[in-house]
Amino acid sequence: MRNVYDCVEAFGKLLDKEYHLVLGRKNVVVSLHISFDKKECFHLMGLQYLTDRPELVHDRGKIFDAIREHKITPEQIQSSDLYYKIADRVDMLPLLESMLDSNDTIFKYNRKLNAYSLIKANYIMKNVTEGQILFLFLAEKGEEGRYFCRSFFPQDKMDYTKNQASWTLLYKKKVTLSTRKEEILYDRLKK
């Protein structure tokens, strides 16, 4: 089973990446640019639920660094009485990059259609990885077309994509920011 150190190591690689997606639905085309910030990893792992761990009550970017530098250990976090709430999420989060690379199922997210959801997101990706259905919620950063990963977790009981509008992936590329190297992951526009 993967742990929080595996999460920050995998997420750390995404800090130098950006995804560009073009989606279409009913003659409407939208572009999404997904980028990453180490502060987001805290919430994606679900560490906010571990209210009995005092070392997690700090700046989220500093917690990311402390886990990466082994100042906060997986054993400390796993000793939380509440760890069971996030264990599956922590196990699957290191697979986020492969999910983003392979995913082609994207929905416009309307929270009102999921009465119990408090997640404020614009889009949701659904993917099956290692036999597990995973959800990744994308939210706009404030600049139009710029998005970040708001929430991530394996499916429990509820399918968050139920009744959501499915969009067709037309194009996807991954850019390594430090080298400006581009990798086309999907191109339905080139015909």
Summary of the structure (lengths in Angstrom):
residues: 191
radius of gyration: 16.8
end to end distance: 42.6
largest distance: 55.2
contacts: 563
relative contact order: 0.20
helix: 32%
strand: 34%
